[in-house]
């Protein structure tokens, strides 16, 4: 499990600028310098996808979305 490190504002802004130049505009990234890769989270909302195909009700989709967000936050932390 990784431990998040706090950056200063200038470093964060410089990284945003670099990512913007390579067309990466997501808020959360996982950068693997050993393999020269960047992973980004999907832009699609799970509840939007599942609701659109009629699998879940709005409430069920919202509950599932919250659970996925929680799991992702735990993974990032």
C-alpha positions in Angstrom: 0.0 0.0 0.0 1.4 3.4 -0.9 1.4 6.5 1.2 0.3 9.7 -0.4 2.8 12.6 -0.3 1.7 16.2 -0.1 3.2 18.5 -2.8 3.7 22.2 -2.7 1.4 24.3 -4.9 4.1 25.3 -7.4 5.1 21.6 -8.0 1.4 20.6 -8.4 0.9 23.4 -10.9 4.0 22.5 -12.9 2.8 18.9 -13.1 -0.6 20.0 -14.2 1.1 22.0 -17.0 3.2 19.0 -18.1 0.2 16.7 -18.1 -1.8 19.3 -20.1 0.9 19.4 -22.7 0.5 15.7 -23.3 -3.3 15.9 -23.2 -3.8 14.3 -19.8 -6.4 16.3 -18.0 -7.7 13.8 -15.4 -7.6 14.7 -11.7 -6.2 11.4 -10.5 -3.2 9.8 -12.1 -0.9 6.9 -11.3 2.5 7.4 -12.9 4.8 4.5 -13.2 8.3 5.9 -14.1 9.8 2.4 -14.3 7.4 1.4 -17.2 6.9 4.9 -18.6 3.2 4.7 -18.2 0.3 6.8 -16.8 -3.0 5.3 -15.6 -6.1 7.5 -15.4 -9.6 7.0 -14.0 -12.5 6.5 -16.4 -14.6 9.6 -17.2 -17.8 7.6 -17.3 -20.0 7.5 -14.2 -21.0 4.0 -13.3 -24.5 5.0 -12.3 -25.0 6.7 -15.7 -23.9 3.6 -17.6 -25.9 1.1 -15.5 -29.0 3.3 -15.5 -28.9 3.8 -19.3 -29.1 0.0 -19.8 -31.9 -0.3 -17.2 -30.0 -2.7 -14.9 -30.3 -0.6 -11.7 -32.6 1.9 -10.3 -31.3 5.4 -9.6 -30.9 4.7 -5.9 -29.0 1.4 -6.6 -26.7 3.0 -9.1 -25.9 5.8 -6.7 -25.1 3.3 -3.9 -22.9 1.3 -6.2 -21.1 4.5 -7.4 -20.4 5.5 -3.8 -19.0 2.0 -3.1 -16.7 2.2 -6.2 -15.5 5.7 -5.2 -14.7 4.4 -1.7 -12.7 1.5 -3.1 -10.8 3.7 -5.6 -9.9 6.1 -2.8 -8.6 3.3 -0.7 -6.6 2.0 -3.6 -5.1 5.5 -4.2 -4.2 5.8 -0.6 
